[in-house]
Each structure stands twice: as structure tokens, then as C-alpha cells.
């Protein structure tokens, strides 16, 4: 039976595990062994100096212990604040043109690199839809809104609504006219038009004394299309005045639509007017124009331009069906837009290199310089930048 005193040894209580120190004074007396005092030498009284030293040490221990106890309590009461996620809104005109999915992908990547979220909507080139989507982003209280406008005039009133909610607005690639927009990020579209005209006119055979030129413009509601046209005419007008060229067709194309461009050019070629050069505002429409020229048996015989460095256009450069594509590295443009949004959220001003008058204010602007891509510099431009690969262009690993 267990008596609670611990394990037994031969039926008796186990001996004291420490034989030097007795279990109790009573046990010592019972065993006729005298009590052994802790010390037979009387304690020496503490000096005043020793007492002060002991007291000071105790006080110091209490102070240090209290300090660390307070710090521990303070940390529990006030945890470190987590920085809020930066929320960026993006309103896109369309994703149907080949360049825009790449812009979106690049902006998503750069936003994620900054720990920011990106909420985007696509209006499919419907103005009322785009306005409604921007208003939705405002209602969500995002920090900054980036807008690729379909119709500059339609979205302009939303800028004031965003500002009323304390939200900054960035115009991406296309300026938003007659508004108090905060920042404009794009490539120089006037330069785009100048490069297109320059390379196309230079490619006309010298045997043609006065070339007949077609100008296939972009969307009439897009200020970029107007700027491209301005650049084209900067090159052509002196030649027109000198009687060295003749413009036989000059028309804008709603929504930069390749099918409309195809239909318009097909109809004009059917009139029988001789065409020696076609300045087409972008590569997407050049797809439609190239199809019209192929049907007419003229593909590869008429100099043709575009912009954006689309894969189809670069492949036409390789075989000689297109003369030039004005290349605009989209990843750089997207990076500038996201970094501007981050700067605004942090209460800073994004870097600029010029201003752009949108009819109401001089908008702080960062304009990038485009580059002409021809058959001869594909490797040193779109491939070198990683914009396209040799596999995509040639279907092989050609370097």
C-alpha cells in the first residue's frame, strides 16, 4: 500500500537522498545525533557601505525589470502598423488591338512588384461604358486611376469627380483634353508620324516622279491620331508645296479598326487611282491594309508604314511587305505609369521631362522617344529589348 512517502526500500521509508542534510531536527534527536548548526561562527555585521551597495543593486534590478516589462506590455498594446496596400485603378479603351494586352500585362507586373493591387476595366470602345467604369473605380476609393481614353472629351468630366474624391488621375498613352488631369505618360506621337512619313516616302522608287500617297489615319476621337497626322504632314507638306508628291487619300479610321481600314482602302483601290505609298497610322490597321493590297495583287510593291511593333508587322518587314513599324517599348511606358501612381500615393510628384497643353492646363508629362524598326534593325530593337523573340518572328531560333 502506498503511504505517499515515496518508493520503499525493504519495507521502510527510503533514506534521505542527501545524507549530509538531515530530514528534520526531530529525526536527529530521535537518532541521538546532535543538531548541526549552519555555522558555528557568528555573522559579521554588514557595513553601511555594503548595505548601500546592496540597496542600490536591488533598485537597479527593479528598474531594469520594470523597463523591460513595460516594453513588453507596450508592444502588446501597440503592435507595429502594417502599411496599407496601394490600390490602382485602370480604365482601358479596349483589349482588342494587339498592343493593349501587353500594356495591361506589364502594368500588372510592375504593380505587383511594388506590392500594389491593380483593378482594371475594359470599355470595348463604348464611351458610356468607360465613363461608368471610371465612376465605379472612384466609388471603390482607389488611390490613383490610370485612364486609356477611347474618346477624350467623354471621359474629361470624370477627372473632376476623381479629384473631388481625392484621387489622382494619369492619362496613359492618350492625352485627356480639356481637363485638370494630373499626369500624362506617352510616346511622342508627332515623332511617330514623322518617322512613318519619312521612311515610306524614302522607299518610293526614284522612277516615280510625283508619288500618289494615301494617309490612313487613326481614330478621330483619339488625340494621338491627330498628333500622328500632324507629324505626317510636317514631313509631307513641304513636298506637297514643292509639287514633289500628291496626297490622293487622307481619312481617319473609327476606333483604329483594321476591318474599316481594309474596307476603305479596298474601295479606293477599286477606283483605279494609282497608289505609290501608304502611310498607315498603326500596325493593326496595316493588317487590314495589307490584306486589301494582297487582294489587289499589290502587296510588297507599295511602301507601307505602321506603329507599335506588332508581330504581324515585324513579320511583314522580314518578307518586304511593310517598310517600317515605329516601335514603342510598352514595358517602359507601363513602368512609368505605375511608378507615377506609386509616387502620387506617397505624396510625391512623379518625374517629368516636359508638359503637354491639353486645352485647359499644361499637364506634367513624361514623353518617350519612339524608334523606327525596319528589316535591317529587328535584332537590335524588338528582339534585343525582349519585346519579341526570334521564335515568334521567324518561327525558329535564328539569332
PyMOL commands that set and color helices and strands:
alter all, ss='L'
color gray80, all
select helices_A, chain A and resi 25-30+48-77+100-113+127-139+152-164+189-203+223-241+254-256+258-269+283-295+311-319+330-345+375-377+379-383+390-394
alter helices_A, ss='H'
color red, helices_A
select strands_A, chain A and resi 8-9+12-13+87-92+117-122+144-147+168-172+183-187+211-216+245-251+277-280+303-307+324-327+354-357+362-368+371-373
alter strands_A, ss='S'
color yellow, strands_A
deselect
rebuild
show_as cartoon
